[in-house]
Amino acid sequence: MTVITLFTTVGCHLCEQAEAILNAIDAQIVSIEIGDDDDLVAHYGTSIPVLKFADNSELNWPFELKEIERKINQLI
């Protein structure tokens, strides 16, 4: 199963929208709370939600279901 990392934070309405999109995907979603790590806040603080894939590529918001599915298919 494909693993997708979602960089997120509490109170992020865009992150909630991203989670709703991800619910339609057959993948394991690992949510990372950036607020717990100063380095992650510095790197992702203004760009969350961000998806990270097994090949270390990232997809920044805004993204759609089709984009995520295309990326997953490239990794298979």
PyRosetta script that sets phi, psi and omega in degrees:
from pyrosetta import init, pose_from_sequence

init()
pose = pose_from_sequence("MTVITLFTTVGCHLCEQAEAILNAIDAQIVSIEIGDDDDLVAHYGTSIPVLKFADNSELNWPFELKEIERKINQLI")
pose.set_psi(1, 140.3)
pose.set_omega(1, 178.5)
pose.set_phi(2, -69.5)
pose.set_psi(2, 138.7)
pose.set_omega(2, 176.1)
pose.set_phi(3, -109.2)
pose.set_psi(3, 128.8)
pose.set_omega(3, 177.0)
pose.set_phi(4, -122.5)
pose.set_psi(4, 129.5)
pose.set_omega(4, 176.1)
pose.set_phi(5, -95.3)
pose.set_psi(5, 130.3)
pose.set_omega(5, 177.1)
pose.set_phi(6, -110.2)
pose.set_psi(6, 115.1)
pose.set_omega(6, 174.1)
pose.set_phi(7, -86.0)
pose.set_psi(7, 125.4)
pose.set_omega(7, -169.9)
pose.set_phi(8, -146.6)
pose.set_psi(8, 176.8)
pose.set_omega(8, 171.5)
pose.set_phi(9, -154.7)
pose.set_psi(9, 161.1)
pose.set_omega(9, -178.8)
pose.set_phi(10, -63.6)
pose.set_psi(10, 136.2)
pose.set_omega(10, 175.6)
pose.set_phi(11, 81.5)
pose.set_psi(11, 9.6)
pose.set_omega(11, -178.9)
pose.set_phi(12, -90.4)
pose.set_psi(12, 104.9)
pose.set_omega(12, -177.7)
pose.set_phi(13, -68.2)
pose.set_psi(13, -29.7)
pose.set_omega(13, 176.2)
pose.set_phi(14, -67.9)
pose.set_psi(14, -35.1)
pose.set_omega(14, 177.1)
pose.set_phi(15, -64.9)
pose.set_psi(15, -37.6)
pose.set_omega(15, 176.8)
pose.set_phi(16, -63.9)
pose.set_psi(16, -38.9)
pose.set_omega(16, 176.6)
pose.set_phi(17, -64.9)
pose.set_psi(17, -40.8)
pose.set_omega(17, 178.5)
pose.set_phi(18, -62.8)
pose.set_psi(18, -42.4)
pose.set_omega(18, 178.6)
pose.set_phi(19, -61.0)
pose.set_psi(19, -38.7)
pose.set_omega(19, 178.6)
pose.set_phi(20, -63.0)
pose.set_psi(20, -40.5)
pose.set_omega(20, 176.9)
pose.set_phi(21, -64.7)
pose.set_psi(21, -44.3)
pose.set_omega(21, -177.2)
pose.set_phi(22, -65.4)
pose.set_psi(22, -25.2)
pose.set_omega(22, 178.2)
pose.set_phi(23, -62.5)
pose.set_psi(23, -20.6)
pose.set_omega(23, -179.4)
pose.set_phi(24, -87.7)
pose.set_psi(24, 1.0)
pose.set_omega(24, -174.5)
pose.set_phi(25, -109.1)
pose.set_psi(25, 139.7)
pose.set_omega(25, 176.2)
pose.set_phi(26, -85.7)
pose.set_psi(26, 80.5)
pose.set_omega(26, -178.9)
pose.set_phi(27, -151.1)
pose.set_psi(27, 159.4)
pose.set_omega(27, 174.0)
pose.set_phi(28, -87.9)
pose.set_psi(28, 122.2)
pose.set_omega(28, -178.9)
pose.set_phi(29, -103.9)
pose.set_psi(29, 125.1)
pose.set_omega(29, 176.9)
pose.set_phi(30, -111.2)
pose.set_psi(30, 113.3)
pose.set_omega(30, -179.8)
pose.set_phi(31, -90.4)
pose.set_psi(31, 130.7)
pose.set_omega(31, 177.8)
pose.set_phi(32, -115.0)
pose.set_psi(32, 120.5)
pose.set_omega(32, 177.5)
pose.set_phi(33, -80.6)
pose.set_psi(33, 109.6)
pose.set_omega(33, -176.0)
pose.set_phi(34, -71.6)
pose.set_psi(34, -23.2)
pose.set_omega(34, -178.1)
pose.set_phi(35, -63.2)
pose.set_psi(35, -14.8)
pose.set_omega(35, -179.6)
pose.set_phi(36, -87.9)
pose.set_psi(36, -2.1)
pose.set_omega(36, -173.5)
pose.set_phi(37, -143.5)
pose.set_psi(37, 114.8)
pose.set_omega(37, -177.5)
pose.set_phi(38, -58.5)
pose.set_psi(38, -35.8)
pose.set_omega(38, 178.9)
pose.set_phi(39, -66.0)
pose.set_psi(39, -40.6)
pose.set_omega(39, 178.3)
pose.set_phi(40, -67.3)
pose.set_psi(40, -38.4)
pose.set_omega(40, 176.6)
pose.set_phi(41, -61.9)
pose.set_psi(41, -43.7)
pose.set_omega(41, 179.7)
pose.set_phi(42, -63.2)
pose.set_psi(42, -38.0)
pose.set_omega(42, -176.1)
pose.set_phi(43, -81.8)
pose.set_psi(43, -42.3)
pose.set_omega(43, -171.9)
pose.set_phi(44, -112.2)
pose.set_psi(44, -4.3)
pose.set_omega(44, -170.7)
pose.set_phi(45, -52.2)
pose.set_psi(45, -36.0)
pose.set_omega(45, -178.3)
pose.set_phi(46, -103.1)
pose.set_psi(46, 4.4)
pose.set_omega(46, -175.6)
pose.set_phi(47, -123.8)
pose.set_psi(47, -0.4)
pose.set_omega(47, -179.5)
pose.set_phi(48, -68.0)
pose.set_psi(48, 150.9)
pose.set_omega(48, 1.3)
pose.set_phi(49, -77.5)
pose.set_psi(49, 146.3)
pose.set_omega(49, 177.4)
pose.set_phi(50, -130.0)
pose.set_psi(50, 136.5)
pose.set_omega(50, 174.9)
pose.set_phi(51, -102.9)
pose.set_psi(51, 138.4)
pose.set_omega(51, 175.9)
pose.set_phi(52, -122.7)
pose.set_psi(52, 134.6)
pose.set_omega(52, -175.6)
pose.set_phi(53, -107.3)
pose.set_psi(53, 172.0)
pose.set_omega(53, -175.7)
pose.set_phi(54, -59.0)
pose.set_psi(54, -27.7)
pose.set_omega(54, 179.1)
pose.set_phi(55, -87.9)
pose.set_psi(55, 10.9)
pose.set_omega(55, -179.5)
pose.set_phi(56, 70.8)
pose.set_psi(56, 7.2)
pose.set_omega(56, 173.7)
pose.set_phi(57, -75.1)
pose.set_psi(57, 155.1)
pose.set_omega(57, -178.0)
pose.set_phi(58, -126.7)
pose.set_psi(58, 152.4)
pose.set_omega(58, 177.0)
pose.set_phi(59, -126.8)
pose.set_psi(59, 117.2)
pose.set_omega(59, -178.0)
pose.set_phi(60, -91.9)
pose.set_psi(60, 151.4)
pose.set_omega(60, 175.7)
pose.set_phi(61, -66.7)
pose.set_psi(61, 140.4)
pose.set_omega(61, 6.6)
pose.set_phi(62, -87.2)
pose.set_psi(62, 141.8)
pose.set_omega(62, 175.6)
pose.set_phi(63, -137.3)
pose.set_psi(63, 158.2)
pose.set_omega(63, -178.6)
pose.set_phi(64, -120.2)
pose.set_psi(64, 164.7)
pose.set_omega(64, -179.2)
pose.set_phi(65, -53.9)
pose.set_psi(65, -43.6)
pose.set_omega(65, -178.1)
pose.set_phi(66, -60.7)
pose.set_psi(66, -38.5)
pose.set_omega(66, 179.0)
pose.set_phi(67, -64.8)
pose.set_psi(67, -41.6)
pose.set_omega(67, -179.8)
pose.set_phi(68, -66.7)
pose.set_psi(68, -44.9)
pose.set_omega(68, 179.0)
pose.set_phi(69, -61.9)
pose.set_psi(69, -40.2)
pose.set_omega(69, 178.1)
pose.set_phi(70, -61.3)
pose.set_psi(70, -42.8)
pose.set_omega(70, 179.7)
pose.set_phi(71, -64.8)
pose.set_psi(71, -43.5)
pose.set_omega(71, 178.6)
pose.set_phi(72, -60.1)
pose.set_psi(72, -44.0)
pose.set_omega(72, 179.9)
pose.set_phi(73, -63.5)
pose.set_psi(73, -32.4)
pose.set_omega(73, 176.5)
pose.set_phi(74, -67.2)
pose.set_psi(74, -30.3)
pose.set_omega(74, -176.5)
pose.set_phi(75, -83.7)
pose.set_psi(75, -18.9)
pose.set_omega(75, -176.8)
pose.set_phi(76, -76.4)
pose.dump_pdb("model.pdb")
